[in-house]
Amino acid sequence: MDKKYLWKFDADCGRQGSLEGLFVATKQEVKDTIGKYAYFGEVLGKHSEVCGNIEKKEINKVDLDSETVEKVSKILGDTWSGFNPLHYIHYKCIECGCSYHEDEFVKEKNLCEYCAKESR
């Protein structure tokens, strides 16, 4: 099992504000998130529509050993505070072209669950 580390997410959204968070993930999970499209919604107020590709500069590893992170994660889970960008990633279906959240997407096929059902 890959070691999990504590990461700080800090995305500047201009004059609207910023999104911050502390979350737990493996190095590979963070690497896979960089460059992906994330949709946060209207989290900075009505009509704010915060979205965009996750940039490398927005996620930084916190200097805390993985053993400590594992122990605290058993109590707090994988999101310690604020926003966890891994929970906001959207994937584009190669069949219909629409954007879907992870729980509606079959990564192995690059299809949304709806197109995956139709292609059986």
Biopython code that builds the backbone (N, CA, C, O; Angstrom):
import numpy as np
from Bio.PDB.StructureBuilder import StructureBuilder

atoms = [
    (1, "MET", "N", (0.841, -1.188, 0.000)),
    (1, "MET", "CA", (0.000, 0.000, 0.000)),
    (1, "MET", "C", (0.882, 1.246, 0.000)),
    (1, "MET", "O", (1.841, 1.336, 0.766)),
    (2, "ASP", "N", (0.552, 2.198, -0.858)),
    (2, "ASP", "CA", (1.308, 3.441, -0.935)),
    (2, "ASP", "C", (1.108, 4.266, 0.324)),
    (2, "ASP", "O", (0.032, 4.272, 0.921)),
    (3, "LYS", "N", (2.169, 4.962, 0.712)),
    (3, "LYS", "CA", (2.080, 5.831, 1.885)),
    (3, "LYS", "C", (1.220, 7.044, 1.559)),
    (3, "LYS", "O", (1.236, 7.568, 0.446)),
    (4, "LYS", "N", (0.476, 7.466, 2.561)),
    (4, "LYS", "CA", (-0.348, 8.660, 2.412)),
    (4, "LYS", "C", (0.304, 9.810, 3.165)),
    (4, "LYS", "O", (0.909, 9.626, 4.222)),
    (5, "TYR", "N", (0.165, 10.993, 2.596)),
    (5, "TYR", "CA", (0.757, 12.193, 3.169)),
    (5, "TYR", "C", (-0.307, 13.271, 3.314)),
    (5, "TYR", "O", (-1.391, 13.175, 2.738)),
    (6, "LEU", "N", (0.017, 14.300, 4.093)),
    (6, "LEU", "CA", (-0.864, 15.448, 4.261)),
    (6, "LEU", "C", (-0.495, 16.485, 3.204)),
    (6, "LEU", "O", (0.683, 16.788, 3.012)),
    (7, "TRP", "N", (-1.494, 17.025, 2.523)),
    (7, "TRP", "CA", (-1.300, 17.995, 1.462)),
    (7, "TRP", "C", (-2.111, 19.246, 1.759)),
    (7, "TRP", "O", (-3.200, 19.167, 2.329)),
    (8, "LYS", "N", (-1.575, 20.413, 1.367)),
    (8, "LYS", "CA", (-2.287, 21.682, 1.508)),
    (8, "LYS", "C", (-2.724, 22.131, 0.122)),
    (8, "LYS", "O", (-1.916, 22.216, -0.802)),
    (9, "PHE", "N", (-3.994, 22.414, -0.006)),
    (9, "PHE", "CA", (-4.570, 22.923, -1.256)),
    (9, "PHE", "C", (-4.820, 24.405, -1.076)),
    (9, "PHE", "O", (-5.455, 24.812, -0.103)),
    (10, "ASP", "N", (-4.328, 25.223, -2.003)),
    (10, "ASP", "CA", (-4.522, 26.668, -1.936)),
    (10, "ASP", "C", (-4.670, 27.209, -3.356)),
    (10, "ASP", "O", (-3.681, 27.367, -4.072)),
    (11, "ALA", "N", (-5.903, 27.490, -3.756)),
    (11, "ALA", "CA", (-6.185, 27.978, -5.101)),
    (11, "ALA", "C", (-6.658, 29.422, -5.027)),
    (11, "ALA", "O", (-7.661, 29.724, -4.380)),
    (12, "ASP", "N", (-5.940, 30.302, -5.685)),
    (12, "ASP", "CA", (-6.301, 31.715, -5.739)),
    (12, "ASP", "C", (-7.378, 31.909, -6.797)),
    (12, "ASP", "O", (-7.191, 31.540, -7.957)),
    (13, "CYS", "N", (-8.496, 32.485, -6.397)),
    (13, "CYS", "CA", (-9.607, 32.718, -7.324)),
    (13, "CYS", "C", (-9.789, 34.202, -7.602)),
    (13, "CYS", "O", (-10.901, 34.658, -7.871)),
    (14, "GLY", "N", (-8.703, 34.949, -7.536)),
    (14, "GLY", "CA", (-8.758, 36.383, -7.818)),
    (14, "GLY", "C", (-9.508, 37.148, -6.747)),
    (14, "GLY", "O", (-9.419, 36.833, -5.561)),
    (15, "ARG", "N", (-10.240, 38.148, -7.175)),
    (15, "ARG", "CA", (-10.939, 39.005, -6.204)),
    (15, "ARG", "C", (-12.097, 38.309, -5.510)),
    (15, "ARG", "O", (-12.622, 38.807, -4.513)),
    (16, "GLN", "N", (-12.504, 37.135, -6.047)),
    (16, "GLN", "CA", (-13.579, 36.382, -5.397)),
    (16, "GLN", "C", (-13.115, 35.781, -4.076)),
    (16, "GLN", "O", (-13.912, 35.611, -3.153)),
    (17, "GLY", "N", (-11.831, 35.462, -3.985)),
    (17, "GLY", "CA", (-11.295, 34.839, -2.787)),
    (17, "GLY", "C", (-10.375, 33.687, -3.137)),
    (17, "GLY", "O", (-9.745, 33.685, -4.195)),
    (18, "SER", "N", (-10.298, 32.718, -2.260)),
    (18, "SER", "CA", (-9.453, 31.550, -2.520)),
    (18, "SER", "C", (-10.075, 30.318, -1.868)),
    (18, "SER", "O", (-10.916, 30.417, -0.975)),
    (19, "LEU", "N", (-9.635, 29.162, -2.341)),
    (19, "LEU", "CA", (-10.060, 27.893, -1.760)),
    (19, "LEU", "C", (-8.863, 27.284, -1.071)),
    (19, "LEU", "O", (-7.770, 27.244, -1.636)),
    (20, "GLU", "N", (-9.057, 26.809, 0.141)),
    (20, "GLU", "CA", (-7.975, 26.200, 0.900)),
    (20, "GLU", "C", (-8.459, 24.900, 1.512)),
    (20, "GLU", "O", (-9.653, 24.707, 1.737)),
    (21, "GLY", "N", (-7.519, 24.017, 1.777)),
    (21, "GLY", "CA", (-7.875, 22.777, 2.428)),
    (21, "GLY", "C", (-6.659, 21.952, 2.789)),
    (21, "GLY", "O", (-5.585, 22.109, 2.209)),
    (22, "LEU", "N", (-6.843, 21.078, 3.750)),
    (22, "LEU", "CA", (-5.847, 20.081, 4.136)),
    (22, "LEU", "C", (-6.469, 18.719, 3.872)),
    (22, "LEU", "O", (-7.567, 18.426, 4.345)),
    (23, "PHE", "N", (-5.760, 17.886, 3.111)),
    (23, "PHE", "CA", (-6.297, 16.578, 2.784)),
    (23, "PHE", "C", (-5.191, 15.542, 2.734)),
    (23, "PHE", "O", (-4.011, 15.877, 2.634)),
    (24, "VAL", "N", (-5.583, 14.284, 2.803)),
    (24, "VAL", "CA", (-4.649, 13.160, 2.808)),
    (24, "VAL", "C", (-4.769, 12.408, 1.490)),
    (24, "VAL", "O", (-5.868, 12.113, 1.022)),
    (25, "ALA", "N", (-3.601, 12.101, 0.896)),
    (25, "ALA", "CA", (-3.584, 11.356, -0.364)),
    (25, "ALA", "C", (-2.185, 10.799, -0.601)),
    (25, "ALA", "O", (-1.218, 11.234, 0.026)),
    (26, "THR", "N", (-2.090, 9.845, -1.501)),
    (26, "THR", "CA", (-0.782, 9.325, -1.898)),
    (26, "THR", "C", (-0.161, 10.293, -2.912)),
    (26, "THR", "O", (-0.845, 11.145, -3.479)),
    (27, "LYS", "N", (1.130, 10.143, -3.123)),
    (27, "LYS", "CA", (1.802, 10.976, -4.124)),
    (27, "LYS", "C", (1.196, 10.735, -5.505)),
    (27, "LYS", "O", (1.052, 11.671, -6.291)),
    (28, "GLN", "N", (0.843, 9.494, -5.800)),
    (28, "GLN", "CA", (0.276, 9.161, -7.104)),
    (28, "GLN", "C", (-1.101, 9.808, -7.296)),
    (28, "GLN", "O", (-1.411, 10.304, -8.379)),
    (29, "GLU", "N", (-1.917, 9.800, -6.248)),
    (29, "GLU", "CA", (-3.241, 10.426, -6.345)),
    (29, "GLU", "C", (-3.116, 11.915, -6.651)),
    (29, "GLU", "O", (-3.863, 12.455, -7.467)),
    (30, "VAL", "N", (-2.166, 12.572, -5.992)),
    (30, "VAL", "CA", (-1.955, 14.003, -6.233)),
    (30, "VAL", "C", (-1.425, 14.218, -7.646)),
    (30, "VAL", "O", (-1.875, 15.122, -8.351)),
    (31, "LYS", "N", (-0.474, 13.393, -8.058)),
    (31, "LYS", "CA", (0.086, 13.496, -9.414)),
    (31, "LYS", "C", (-1.006, 13.340, -10.470)),
    (31, "LYS", "O", (-1.022, 14.064, -11.466)),
    (32, "ASP", "N", (-1.919, 12.391, -10.250)),
    (32, "ASP", "CA", (-3.016, 12.151, -11.186)),
    (32, "ASP", "C", (-4.033, 13.295, -11.213)),
    (32, "ASP", "O", (-4.762, 13.452, -12.192)),
    (33, "THR", "N", (-4.085, 14.086, -10.154)),
    (33, "THR", "CA", (-5.039, 15.190, -10.049)),
    (33, "THR", "C", (-4.558, 16.439, -10.792)),
    (33, "THR", "O", (-5.369, 17.217, -11.295)),
    (34, "ILE", "N", (-3.246, 16.626, -10.859)),
    (34, "ILE", "CA", (-2.684, 17.806, -11.506)),
    (34, "ILE", "C", (-3.115, 17.844, -12.974)),
    (34, "ILE", "O", (-2.970, 16.865, -13.705)),
    (35, "GLY", "N", (-3.644, 18.988, -13.384)),
    (35, "GLY", "CA", (-4.092, 19.170, -14.762)),
    (35, "GLY", "C", (-5.522, 18.748, -15.026)),
    (35, "GLY", "O", (-6.061, 19.028, -16.096)),
    (36, "LYS", "N", (-6.148, 18.076, -14.068)),
    (36, "LYS", "CA", (-7.532, 17.624, -14.232)),
    (36, "LYS", "C", (-8.501, 18.784, -13.968)),
    (36, "LYS", "O", (-8.197, 19.713, -13.220)),
    (37, "TYR", "N", (-9.661, 18.701, -14.597)),
    (37, "TYR", "CA", (-10.700, 19.709, -14.439)),
    (37, "TYR", "C", (-11.469, 19.458, -13.142)),
    (37, "TYR", "O", (-11.904, 18.339, -12.873)),
    (38, "ALA", "N", (-11.628, 20.505, -12.351)),
    (38, "ALA", "CA", (-12.386, 20.410, -11.100)),
    (38, "ALA", "C", (-13.508, 21.453, -11.107)),
    (38, "ALA", "O", (-13.303, 22.597, -11.513)),
    (39, "TYR", "N", (-14.675, 21.050, -10.660)),
    (39, "TYR", "CA", (-15.819, 21.946, -10.570)),
    (39, "TYR", "C", (-16.241, 22.038, -9.106)),
    (39, "TYR", "O", (-16.709, 21.060, -8.524)),
    (40, "PHE", "N", (-16.071, 23.221, -8.517)),
    (40, "PHE", "CA", (-16.392, 23.430, -7.107)),
    (40, "PHE", "C", (-17.778, 24.037, -6.905)),
    (40, "PHE", "O", (-18.307, 24.021, -5.794)),
    (41, "GLY", "N", (-18.360, 24.565, -7.959)),
    (41, "GLY", "CA", (-19.677, 25.176, -7.844)),
    (41, "GLY", "C", (-19.601, 26.613, -7.363)),
    (41, "GLY", "O", (-18.602, 27.298, -7.585)),
    (42, "GLU", "N", (-20.650, 27.064, -6.707)),
    (42, "GLU", "CA", (-20.758, 28.449, -6.239)),
    (42, "GLU", "C", (-20.269, 28.576, -4.797)),
    (42, "GLU", "O", (-20.957, 29.155, -3.956)),
    (43, "VAL", "N", (-19.094, 28.041, -4.511)),
    (43, "VAL", "CA", (-18.592, 27.990, -3.141)),
    (43, "VAL", "C", (-18.132, 29.336, -2.597)),
    (43, "VAL", "O", (-17.963, 29.482, -1.387)),
    (44, "LEU", "N", (-17.924, 30.328, -3.472)),
    (44, "LEU", "CA", (-17.498, 31.661, -3.028)),
    (44, "LEU", "C", (-18.610, 32.691, -3.168)),
    (44, "LEU", "O", (-18.342, 33.888, -3.278)),
    (45, "GLY", "N", (-19.844, 32.234, -3.163)),
    (45, "GLY", "CA", (-20.987, 33.124, -3.244)),
    (45, "GLY", "C", (-21.807, 32.879, -4.503)),
    (45, "GLY", "O", (-21.369, 32.213, -5.442)),
    (46, "LYS", "N", (-22.984, 33.428, -4.489)),
    (46, "LYS", "CA", (-23.911, 33.246, -5.607)),
    (46, "LYS", "C", (-23.262, 33.712, -6.919)),
    (46, "LYS", "O", (-22.663, 34.786, -6.986)),
    (47, "HIS", "N", (-23.394, 32.891, -7.938)),
    (47, "HIS", "CA", (-22.858, 33.137, -9.284)),
    (47, "HIS", "C", (-21.325, 33.108, -9.348)),
    (47, "HIS", "O", (-20.754, 33.587, -10.327)),
    (48, "SER", "N", (-20.652, 32.566, -8.343)),
    (48, "SER", "CA", (-19.183, 32.549, -8.361)),
    (48, "SER", "C", (-18.631, 31.485, -9.306)),
    (48, "SER", "O", (-17.561, 31.685, -9.882)),
    (49, "GLU", "N", (-19.331, 30.352, -9.486)),
    (49, "GLU", "CA", (-18.938, 29.295, -10.434)),
    (49, "GLU", "C", (-17.427, 29.046, -10.439)),
    (49, "GLU", "O", (-16.750, 29.380, -11.411)),
    (50, "VAL", "N", (-16.907, 28.475, -9.383)),
    (50, "VAL", "CA", (-15.470, 28.209, -9.274)),
    (50, "VAL", "C", (-15.158, 26.869, -9.942)),
    (50, "VAL", "O", (-15.682, 25.828, -9.547)),
    (51, "CYS", "N", (-14.293, 26.916, -10.963)),
    (51, "CYS", "CA", (-13.903, 25.716, -11.688)),
    (51, "CYS", "C", (-12.600, 25.975, -12.428)),
    (51, "CYS", "O", (-12.167, 27.120, -12.560)),
    (52, "GLY", "N", (-11.987, 24.920, -12.904)),
    (52, "GLY", "CA", (-10.755, 25.049, -13.674)),
    (52, "GLY", "C", (-9.864, 23.841, -13.474)),
    (52, "GLY", "O", (-10.199, 22.924, -12.725)),
    (53, "ASN", "N", (-8.727, 23.848, -14.150)),
    (53, "ASN", "CA", (-7.779, 22.752, -14.019)),
    (53, "ASN", "C", (-6.919, 22.937, -12.774)),
    (53, "ASN", "O", (-6.479, 24.046, -12.474)),
    (54, "ILE", "N", (-6.685, 21.851, -12.057)),
    (54, "ILE", "CA", (-5.854, 21.895, -10.856)),
    (54, "ILE", "C", (-4.401, 22.096, -11.288)),
    (54, "ILE", "O", (-3.886, 21.355, -12.125)),
    (55, "GLU", "N", (-3.752, 23.098, -10.715)),
    (55, "GLU", "CA", (-2.362, 23.402, -11.044)),
    (55, "GLU", "C", (-1.420, 22.850, -9.986)),
    (55, "GLU", "O", (-1.773, 22.740, -8.812)),
    (56, "LYS", "N", (-0.219, 22.508, -10.424)),
    (56, "LYS", "CA", (0.781, 21.933, -9.530)),
    (56, "LYS", "C", (1.088, 22.859, -8.350)),
    (56, "LYS", "O", (1.286, 22.392, -7.228)),
    (57, "LYS", "N", (1.128, 24.165, -8.601)),
    (57, "LYS", "CA", (1.458, 25.137, -7.553)),
    (57, "LYS", "C", (0.376, 25.230, -6.472)),
    (57, "LYS", "O", (0.621, 25.790, -5.404)),
    (58, "GLU", "N", (-0.811, 24.689, -6.737)),
    (58, "GLU", "CA", (-1.918, 24.778, -5.787)),
    (58, "GLU", "C", (-1.903, 23.686, -4.726)),
    (58, "GLU", "O", (-2.625, 23.778, -3.734)),
    (59, "ILE", "N", (-1.084, 22.648, -4.925)),
    (59, "ILE", "CA", (-1.039, 21.533, -3.974)),
    (59, "ILE", "C", (0.400, 21.335, -3.500)),
    (59, "ILE", "O", (1.305, 21.097, -4.300)),
    (60, "ASN", "N", (0.590, 21.438, -2.193)),
    (60, "ASN", "CA", (1.921, 21.278, -1.611)),
    (60, "ASN", "C", (1.891, 20.294, -0.452)),
    (60, "ASN", "O", (0.960, 20.282, 0.353)),
    (61, "LYS", "N", (2.926, 19.473, -0.386)),
    (61, "LYS", "CA", (3.037, 18.475, 0.680)),
    (61, "LYS", "C", (3.408, 19.161, 1.989)),
    (61, "LYS", "O", (4.301, 20.008, 2.031)),
    (62, "VAL", "N", (2.707, 18.781, 3.059)),
    (62, "VAL", "CA", (2.980, 19.301, 4.395)),
    (62, "VAL", "C", (4.022, 18.395, 5.055)),
    (62, "VAL", "O", (3.980, 17.174, 4.913)),
    (63, "ASP", "N", (4.944, 19.006, 5.768)),
    (63, "ASP", "CA", (6.030, 18.254, 6.399)),
    (63, "ASP", "C", (5.530, 17.543, 7.662)),
    (63, "ASP", "O", (5.680, 18.035, 8.781)),
    (64, "LEU", "N", (4.935, 16.374, 7.440)),
    (64, "LEU", "CA", (4.427, 15.543, 8.530)),
    (64, "LEU", "C", (4.604, 14.094, 8.093)),
    (64, "LEU", "O", (4.203, 13.726, 6.989)),
    (65, "ASP", "N", (5.191, 13.284, 8.938)),
    (65, "ASP", "CA", (5.487, 11.903, 8.534)),
    (65, "ASP", "C", (4.212, 11.103, 8.267)),
    (65, "ASP", "O", (3.160, 11.353, 8.855)),
    (66, "SER", "N", (4.344, 10.135, 7.363)),
    (66, "SER", "CA", (3.176, 9.370, 6.908)),
    (66, "SER", "C", (2.553, 8.528, 8.014)),
    (66, "SER", "O", (1.349, 8.274, 7.985)),
    (67, "GLU", "N", (3.341, 8.092, 8.981)),
    (67, "GLU", "CA", (2.786, 7.294, 10.087)),
    (67, "GLU", "C", (1.806, 8.130, 10.913)),
    (67, "GLU", "O", (0.734, 7.656, 11.288)),
    (68, "THR", "N", (2.185, 9.370, 11.190)),
    (68, "THR", "CA", (1.308, 10.275, 11.938)),
    (68, "THR", "C", (0.049, 10.568, 11.126)),
    (68, "THR", "O", (-1.057, 10.591, 11.667)),
    (69, "VAL", "N", (0.226, 10.791, 9.830)),
    (69, "VAL", "CA", (-0.911, 11.070, 8.950)),
    (69, "VAL", "C", (-1.887, 9.890, 8.971)),
    (69, "VAL", "O", (-3.099, 10.094, 9.046)),
    (70, "GLU", "N", (-1.375, 8.669, 8.907)),
    (70, "GLU", "CA", (-2.232, 7.472, 8.938)),
    (70, "GLU", "C", (-3.036, 7.404, 10.236)),
    (70, "GLU", "O", (-4.231, 7.107, 10.216)),
    (71, "LYS", "N", (-2.376, 7.681, 11.366)),
    (71, "LYS", "CA", (-3.054, 7.614, 12.671)),
    (71, "LYS", "C", (-4.182, 8.643, 12.768)),
    (71, "LYS", "O", (-5.291, 8.316, 13.191)),
    (72, "VAL", "N", (-3.897, 9.876, 12.377)),
    (72, "VAL", "CA", (-4.908, 10.934, 12.476)),
    (72, "VAL", "C", (-6.030, 10.701, 11.456)),
    (72, "VAL", "O", (-7.189, 11.018, 11.724)),
    (73, "SER", "N", (-5.686, 10.149, 10.292)),
    (73, "SER", "CA", (-6.694, 9.876, 9.256)),
    (73, "SER", "C", (-7.737, 8.867, 9.717)),
    (73, "SER", "O", (-8.886, 8.911, 9.277)),
    (74, "LYS", "N", (-7.341, 7.961, 10.600)),
    (74, "LYS", "CA", (-8.303, 6.990, 11.134)),
    (74, "LYS", "C", (-9.413, 7.688, 11.916)),
    (74, "LYS", "O", (-10.524, 7.171, 12.038)),
    (75, "ILE", "N", (-9.096, 8.866, 12.443)),
    (75, "ILE", "CA", (-10.075, 9.624, 13.226)),
    (75, "ILE", "C", (-10.771, 10.685, 12.369)),
    (75, "ILE", "O", (-11.995, 10.809, 12.407)),
    (76, "LEU", "N", (-9.991, 11.450, 11.597)),
    (76, "LEU", "CA", (-10.539, 12.576, 10.837)),
    (76, "LEU", "C", (-10.930, 12.255, 9.392)),
    (76, "LEU", "O", (-11.642, 13.037, 8.762)),
    (77, "GLY", "N", (-10.481, 11.133, 8.868)),
    (77, "GLY", "CA", (-10.737, 10.811, 7.471)),
    (77, "GLY", "C", (-9.706, 11.451, 6.555)),
    (77, "GLY", "O", (-8.652, 11.888, 7.016)),
    (78, "ASP", "N", (-10.002, 11.509, 5.269)),
    (78, "ASP", "CA", (-9.038, 12.017, 4.294)),
    (78, "ASP", "C", (-9.111, 13.521, 4.057)),
    (78, "ASP", "O", (-8.196, 14.088, 3.460)),
    (79, "THR", "N", (-10.164, 14.172, 4.505)),
    (79, "THR", "CA", (-10.244, 15.632, 4.389)),
    (79, "THR", "C", (-10.227, 16.207, 5.794)),
    (79, "THR", "O", (-11.185, 16.060, 6.554)),
    (80, "TRP", "N", (-9.123, 16.866, 6.128)),
    (80, "TRP", "CA", (-8.969, 17.374, 7.492)),
    (80, "TRP", "C", (-9.622, 18.733, 7.673)),
    (80, "TRP", "O", (-10.140, 19.035, 8.748)),
    (81, "SER", "N", (-9.603, 19.547, 6.641)),
    (81, "SER", "CA", (-10.304, 20.841, 6.692)),
    (81, "SER", "C", (-10.443, 21.407, 5.289)),
    (81, "SER", "O", (-9.657, 21.076, 4.401)),
    (82, "GLY", "N", (-11.415, 22.237, 5.094)),
    (82, "GLY", "CA", (-11.582, 22.929, 3.821)),
    (82, "GLY", "C", (-11.901, 22.021, 2.648)),
    (82, "GLY", "O", (-12.660, 21.060, 2.772)),
    (83, "PHE", "N", (-11.308, 22.341, 1.509)),
    (83, "PHE", "CA", (-11.600, 21.651, 0.252)),
    (83, "PHE", "C", (-10.550, 20.592, -0.074)),
    (83, "PHE", "O", (-9.348, 20.831, 0.040)),
    (84, "ASN", "N", (-11.025, 19.430, -0.476)),
    (84, "ASN", "CA", (-10.157, 18.368, -0.973)),
    (84, "ASN", "C", (-10.386, 18.309, -2.482)),
    (84, "ASN", "O", (-11.438, 17.845, -2.922)),
    (85, "PRO", "N", (-9.418, 18.772, -3.286)),
    (85, "PRO", "CA", (-9.639, 18.833, -4.740)),
    (85, "PRO", "C", (-9.932, 17.473, -5.371)),
    (85, "PRO", "O", (-10.560, 17.412, -6.428)),
    (86, "LEU", "N", (-9.494, 16.395, -4.752)),
    (86, "LEU", "CA", (-9.756, 15.063, -5.297)),
    (86, "LEU", "C", (-11.256, 14.772, -5.365)),
    (86, "LEU", "O", (-11.694, 13.971, -6.190)),
    (87, "HIS", "N", (-12.037, 15.413, -4.508)),
    (87, "HIS", "CA", (-13.485, 15.189, -4.467)),
    (87, "HIS", "C", (-14.250, 16.013, -5.495)),
    (87, "HIS", "O", (-15.461, 15.847, -5.639)),
    (88, "TYR", "N", (-13.559, 16.900, -6.212)),
    (88, "TYR", "CA", (-14.237, 17.799, -7.146)),
    (88, "TYR", "C", (-13.819, 17.577, -8.603)),
    (88, "TYR", "O", (-14.223, 18.337, -9.483)),
    (89, "ILE", "N", (-13.022, 16.554, -8.861)),
    (89, "ILE", "CA", (-12.557, 16.273, -10.216)),
    (89, "ILE", "C", (-13.720, 15.775, -11.065)),
    (89, "ILE", "O", (-14.539, 14.977, -10.609)),
    (90, "HIS", "N", (-13.783, 16.254, -12.300)),
    (90, "HIS", "CA", (-14.782, 15.800, -13.257)),
    (90, "HIS", "C", (-14.076, 15.143, -14.432)),
    (90, "HIS", "O", (-12.991, 15.564, -14.832)),
    (91, "TYR", "N", (-14.698, 14.114, -14.978)),
    (91, "TYR", "CA", (-14.133, 13.342, -16.076)),
    (91, "TYR", "C", (-15.043, 13.457, -17.290)),
    (91, "TYR", "O", (-16.267, 13.466, -17.157)),
    (92, "LYS", "N", (-14.442, 13.545, -18.475)),
    (92, "LYS", "CA", (-15.213, 13.703, -19.706)),
    (92, "LYS", "C", (-15.437, 12.343, -20.357)),
    (92, "LYS", "O", (-14.495, 11.586, -20.591)),
    (93, "CYS", "N", (-16.686, 12.053, -20.641)),
    (93, "CYS", "CA", (-17.078, 10.799, -21.288)),
    (93, "CYS", "C", (-16.691, 10.846, -22.766)),
    (93, "CYS", "O", (-17.001, 11.815, -23.459)),
    (94, "ILE", "N", (-16.017, 9.806, -23.247)),
    (94, "ILE", "CA", (-15.596, 9.784, -24.649)),
    (94, "ILE", "C", (-16.763, 9.489, -25.603)),
    (94, "ILE", "O", (-16.652, 9.693, -26.812)),
    (95, "GLU", "N", (-17.856, 9.020, -25.057)),
    (95, "GLU", "CA", (-19.026, 8.692, -25.883)),
    (95, "GLU", "C", (-19.958, 9.899, -26.055)),
    (95, "GLU", "O", (-20.239, 10.311, -27.181)),
    (96, "CYS", "N", (-20.426, 10.454, -24.956)),
    (96, "CYS", "CA", (-21.404, 11.552, -25.038)),
    (96, "CYS", "C", (-20.766, 12.937, -24.915)),
    (96, "CYS", "O", (-21.387, 13.943, -25.259)),
    (97, "GLY", "N", (-19.516, 12.987, -24.419)),
    (97, "GLY", "CA", (-18.806, 14.254, -24.306)),
    (97, "GLY", "C", (-19.146, 15.080, -23.083)),
    (97, "GLY", "O", (-18.623, 16.182, -22.918)),
    (98, "CYS", "N", (-20.010, 14.569, -22.224)),
    (98, "CYS", "CA", (-20.403, 15.302, -21.031)),
    (98, "CYS", "C", (-19.385, 15.095, -19.898)),
    (98, "CYS", "O", (-18.587, 14.159, -19.926)),
    (99, "SER", "N", (-19.433, 15.983, -18.912)),
    (99, "SER", "CA", (-18.523, 15.942, -17.771)),
    (99, "SER", "C", (-19.238, 15.326, -16.569)),
    (99, "SER", "O", (-20.369, 15.693, -16.252)),
    (100, "TYR", "N", (-18.564, 14.385, -15.906)),
    (100, "TYR", "CA", (-19.183, 13.676, -14.782)),
    (100, "TYR", "C", (-18.251, 13.593, -13.595)),
    (100, "TYR", "O", (-17.028, 13.559, -13.733)),
    (101, "HIS", "N", (-18.867, 13.561, -12.416)),
    (101, "HIS", "CA", (-18.131, 13.354, -11.173)),
    (101, "HIS", "C", (-17.691, 11.894, -11.106)),
    (101, "HIS", "O", (-18.257, 11.037, -11.783)),
    (102, "GLU", "N", (-16.697, 11.621, -10.301)),
    (102, "GLU", "CA", (-16.104, 10.288, -10.199)),
    (102, "GLU", "C", (-17.119, 9.178, -9.930)),
    (102, "GLU", "O", (-16.978, 8.076, -10.460)),
    (103, "ASP", "N", (-18.138, 9.452, -9.114)),
    (103, "ASP", "CA", (-19.103, 8.403, -8.772)),
    (103, "ASP", "C", (-20.064, 8.080, -9.917)),
    (103, "ASP", "O", (-20.836, 7.126, -9.815)),
    (104, "GLU", "N", (-20.032, 8.857, -11.006)),
    (104, "GLU", "CA", (-20.862, 8.591, -12.182)),
    (104, "GLU", "C", (-20.016, 8.198, -13.390)),
    (104, "GLU", "O", (-20.497, 8.213, -14.523)),
    (105, "PHE", "N", (-18.756, 7.847, -13.145)),
    (105, "PHE", "CA", (-17.820, 7.616, -14.241)),
    (105, "PHE", "C", (-17.098, 6.285, -14.088)),
    (105, "PHE", "O", (-16.697, 5.914, -12.985)),
    (106, "VAL", "N", (-16.933, 5.572, -15.190)),
    (106, "VAL", "CA", (-16.200, 4.301, -15.209)),
    (106, "VAL", "C", (-14.822, 4.604, -15.804)),
    (106, "VAL", "O", (-14.663, 4.652, -17.023)),
    (107, "LYS", "N", (-13.828, 4.807, -14.934)),
    (107, "LYS", "CA", (-12.500, 5.243, -15.379)),
    (107, "LYS", "C", (-11.844, 4.266, -16.351)),
    (107, "LYS", "O", (-11.181, 4.682, -17.301)),
    (108, "GLU", "N", (-12.026, 2.989, -16.118)),
    (108, "GLU", "CA", (-11.387, 1.976, -16.962)),
    (108, "GLU", "C", (-11.827, 2.075, -18.417)),
    (108, "GLU", "O", (-11.063, 1.746, -19.324)),
    (109, "LYS", "N", (-13.057, 2.529, -18.639)),
    (109, "LYS", "CA", (-13.606, 2.620, -19.999)),
    (109, "LYS", "C", (-13.661, 4.057, -20.525)),
    (109, "LYS", "O", (-13.976, 4.277, -21.695)),
    (110, "ASN", "N", (-13.355, 5.031, -19.667)),
    (110, "ASN", "CA", (-13.490, 6.452, -20.011)),
    (110, "ASN", "C", (-14.909, 6.796, -20.456)),
    (110, "ASN", "O", (-15.115, 7.600, -21.365)),
    (111, "LEU", "N", (-15.876, 6.173, -19.798)),
    (111, "LEU", "CA", (-17.289, 6.389, -20.108)),
    (111, "LEU", "C", (-18.050, 6.767, -18.840)),
    (111, "LEU", "O", (-17.694, 6.349, -17.739)),
    (112, "CYS", "N", (-19.096, 7.562, -19.015)),
    (112, "CYS", "CA", (-19.995, 7.804, -17.894)),
    (112, "CYS", "C", (-20.769, 6.520, -17.646)),
    (112, "CYS", "O", (-20.832, 5.658, -18.523)),
    (113, "GLU", "N", (-21.351, 6.380, -16.480)),
    (113, "GLU", "CA", (-22.074, 5.145, -16.160)),
    (113, "GLU", "C", (-23.269, 4.929, -17.085)),
    (113, "GLU", "O", (-23.690, 3.792, -17.300)),
    (114, "TYR", "N", (-23.813, 6.010, -17.630)),
    (114, "TYR", "CA", (-24.973, 5.905, -18.499)),
    (114, "TYR", "C", (-24.582, 5.327, -19.864)),
    (114, "TYR", "O", (-25.259, 4.441, -20.385)),
    (115, "CYS", "N", (-23.495, 5.832, -20.433)),
    (115, "CYS", "CA", (-23.006, 5.296, -21.720)),
    (115, "CYS", "C", (-22.446, 3.888, -21.548)),
    (115, "CYS", "O", (-22.543, 3.063, -22.456)),
    (116, "ALA", "N", (-21.861, 3.616, -20.387)),
    (116, "ALA", "CA", (-21.316, 2.277, -20.119)),
    (116, "ALA", "C", (-22.429, 1.238, -20.093)),
    (116, "ALA", "O", (-22.247, 0.118, -20.569)),
    (117, "LYS", "N", (-23.588, 1.607, -19.534)),
    (117, "LYS", "CA", (-24.732, 0.692, -19.495)),
    (117, "LYS", "C", (-25.252, 0.416, -20.895)),
    (117, "LYS", "O", (-25.632, -0.711, -21.212)),
    (118, "GLU", "N", (-25.267, 1.450, -21.739)),
    (118, "GLU", "CA", (-25.769, 1.302, -23.113)),
    (118, "GLU", "C", (-24.839, 0.488, -23.995)),
    (118, "GLU", "O", (-25.288, -0.132, -24.958)),
    (119, "SER", "N", (-23.533, 0.480, -23.676)),
    (119, "SER", "CA", (-22.554, -0.224, -24.533)),
    (119, "SER", "C", (-22.390, -1.699, -24.185)),
    (119, "SER", "O", (-21.567, -2.386, -24.789)),
    (120, "ARG", "N", (-23.152, -2.186, -23.233)),
    (120, "ARG", "CA", (-23.033, -3.595, -22.828)),
    (120, "ARG", "C", (-23.521, -4.518, -23.879)),
    (120, "ARG", "O", (-23.490, -5.735, -23.695)),
]
sb = StructureBuilder()
sb.init_structure("model")
sb.init_model(0)
sb.init_chain("A")
sb.init_seg("    ")
for serial, (resi, resn, name, xyz) in enumerate(atoms, 1):
    if name == "N":
        sb.init_residue(resn, " ", resi, " ")
    sb.init_atom(name, np.array(xyz, "f"), 0.0, 1.0, " ", f" {name:<3s}", serial, name[0])
structure = sb.get_structure()
